[in-house]
């Protein structure tokens, strides 16, 4: 996503001007697909609030398994009932929203057993969700913009091979975007090696359910220190991953006024700032969090 430097408003005093810093504009990424009460994908994009929508999750794949996608109450892919999402994907993309397929998640059965297995999974994703061809594409004929890694289970190996294989498909005329949602303790247990490949465009770090690096009452030190570690170590745009409501996570929720007044003004000075990622669309609907913070992101 293109980011536009924003100059702080000019002030009369030259002494004040000396301290002005360039800040960077970002966007909001949202996860959609895990609650049937969160509205359709088209409704999500029609809000105009999101730059990225991650369809979650393809939560069964690898190690010889038949892949499965779970979109909770939205549709049943087992009965070929999710192909209608294709129209929604195209509608979102026509508005400039990038639509990603999230693989993994907190519940599922997935792992990679070898480099060859990683290539097989990459081929499946290319043919069934990206620019390849298959007679049974779970989300219909629409071509997604890329793959989002949310790896929380299984083996810690071969995710770098999967990233390289998927990135290689970009040479076929259309860029395959890669994103990831690691936990904020650095390096991430599952994705550390993969993120070092430099193949990921955006990394939305989960600054929640992780006490060592998340916000605690009136204390922004831990997330800001962790942010600095990520931006100094990973060559990708970094998003601040947050729960959209206190009920969306066990811990780590940041009140909107704290985010906009104490955290965003600091992290937006980094040229690696990409924006804010929120979990999830359902909780954002309940809280209105993205509407409150959007002008500050």
N, C-alpha and C positions, 0 to 999 in steps of 0.2 A: 504494500500500500504506500503510495506516495505521501510523504510528510512535508509539511510546509513550515519552515521556520517562522516564528512569530516574534516580532520585536516588542519589548515592553514599551508602553506609551512614553513619549518623550516628556521630560520634565525640564523646568527652566534651569535648575542648578546644575552646572557642569560637574560639580563634585558628586552629585547623585548619578549622573550619566556614567561616570566611571565604573559604577558598580552594577550597571544593568547587564543582564545576561540574556542571550538568545534562548528561547524555549521552543520546543517542537510540538506541533499539533499531532494528535493521535486519533485513534478510533476505538470503538467498542466491539468486542467479540462476545458472542453469546452461544451457549449450548442449548440445542433444541432437540426434542425427540423422546424425552424420558417422562413425560406426563401428558396424558390425553386432554388435560384441561388447560393447556397453555396456548391453544389456538393453532391454526395451520401455519405451515412454513410461509405461505404467501402473506398471511396476516402479520407474521413476525417481521418480514422484510418491509411491508407497507408502513410500519411505524416510522421508518426513516432514521432509526436510532442506531442501527448496527452496521458495521463495515464487514464483519465476518459472521457467518452462522455455521456452527459445527453440528452436523447431523449425528446424533449419538444413539446407539453404538453398534458397530460390527463387533460383537463380543465373543464370537467363536470362529477361530481360524488357526491355521498352522498345524504342524505335526501330523499331517495326514487327515485332519478333520474336514468335514464338509462345512464351509463357512455359513454363518447365520447372522442376520441383522435383527436387532431388537429395538423397535421404536415404541415400546410400551403400549399405550392405548390408542396410538394414531392409526396403525394398520398392522396387518398380519402378513409378513413376507412369505411365510410358509405356504400360504394359499395364493401367492402371487398378488396380494392385495395392496402392495406399496408402490406399484408402478405409476399410480396417479400422482405421486409426489414429483414426478418428472416435470409436470407443468409448473408446479410451485418453484422448483429449482430454476427453471428458465425465467420465470417472473422475477425472482430475486436477482439473478444475474443481469437482467435487463435494467435493473435499477443500480447496477454497479456494486452489488453485494457479492462477495466471494463466498461460495458454499462449499464446505469441506465435509468429507466423511471421516468421522472419528472412529478409530479402531481401538479396542481395548475396553477400558472402564474398570470399575471396582468389582463388578460381578460378571463372571463369564468363564470361558475355557479357551485360553489362547496361549500360544508359546511358539517359539521357533527352535527347531532342533538342529539346524545346520545352515550353512550358506545357501545350499541348494533349496532348502525349505523356504528361506527368505525370498529367493528368486521366484519360487512357485507362488508364494503369496503375492508378490509384486505383480506377477503376470495376471493373477486372478483379479486384483484390484484394478489393473489397467483395463482389462477386457470387460469387467462388469460394472465399473463405476466411472472410469476415466475415458480416454480416447480410443480404446480398443473396441472389439466387437464380440458379442456373445448373444446367444439366442434366449438367454434368461437373465436379463439385467434386473436386479431386485428393485431398483428405483426408476426403471424405465430407460428411455433413450437419452435423457439429458446427460450432459458431460459435466461432472463435478470439477471444481477448480483444483482440488488436491486432497491430500490425506493428512489427517490430524492424529498424532500418536498420543494416546492416554494409557500408558503402560504401567500397570500397578500390580500385575500378577505374573506368575510363571517365571520363565528363564530370563536372566539378565543379558543373555548373549544374542548376537546376530541381528539386533535392531539396527546397527550401523550398516549391515549388508542390505537390509530392507530399504533403508534410506537411500543408499547409493543406487540400488536397482530402480526405485521409483523415480529418483532424480534423473536417471538415464532416459526415461521416457520423454523428458522435456525436449529431447533432440528430434522428436517426431512432429514438430511443427507447432506445438502448443505447450506452454509452460505447465508443469505439474508443481503446484505449490505444496510445500511441506511445512507443517506446524507441529508443535508438541506442547504438552502440559505437564512438565515435571514438577515434583515437589520442591519446595524452596530450600531445604537443606542441600548444600552444594558439596560434591557433585551428586546428581540424582542417581539413586541405586540402579535403576533400570535403564535410563536413557543417557547416562553420562558419556559413554563411548560414542553413541550415535550423534549426540549434539556436537561432539568435537569434529565431526566430518565436515562441518560448514555447509551442509546441504539444506538446513532449515531456514526458511524465510522469517518465520515468527515463532517465538517461544513465549507462551503464556504461563508464567511460573505461578504455581498454586501457593499463595501466601495465606493459607488457612489450614486448619487441622494439623498444624506444625508449630507447636509452641516456641521452639528455639528461634524461629525467624518470622513469626507473625505479629500482628498488632495485639497488644494487650492494653487494658484500660489506661488511657492518657499517656501511653508510651510508644513512640514511633521509632525508637532506636533500632530494635531488632529488624523490622522490615526494611528500613533504610540501609542498614549495614548489609543485609542479604542482597538487596537490590544492587548495591555497588559491587558485590562479589560477582553476581551474574553478569552485569554489564561489562565488567573488566575481563571476563573469562570466555564469554560466548560471542561468536561473530554472527549474531542475528538481531533482529529487532526484538526487544523484550517488552512483554505486556505484564502489568500487575494483575495477577489472577485473584479474584475475590468472590466471596459469596454475595449474592444480590440481596440477601436478607439474613437476619440473625438465625432464622430457622433453617437456612440452606446449608449450614455447616455446624459442626460441633463447637468450633471456636475460630477466631480470626476475623470476625465481621468488623468492618471499619465504618463508623457512622459517616454519612455523606459529608457533613460539615468538617470532620477531621480530614477526610480524604482530600477535599478541595482546598482546604486552607493550610494544611501542614505537610501533606505527602506529595500531591501532584506538583506543587510549585518547585519542589526539590528534584523529583525524578524527571520532570520534563526538560531539565537543562541538559540531559544526556542525549547525544545524537542517536543513541540506540533505543531511545524511548519509542514504543510503538502504540501504547494506549492501555486500555483496561479490558480484561476478560472477566465475564460474569458467569457464575453458575447459579441458576440457569434461567431460561425464559419463564418458566412457571413462577419462580420466586421473584423475578423481576416484575412480573405482572402484579404480584401481590404488594410489593414494596414501592414500585415506581422509582427504584434506585437509579436506573440509567437515565431517566428523564431529569432527575435532580443533578446528576454529575456531568451530563453530556456537554454542556457549554464550557466546562472546565477541562475536559479531556483533550 
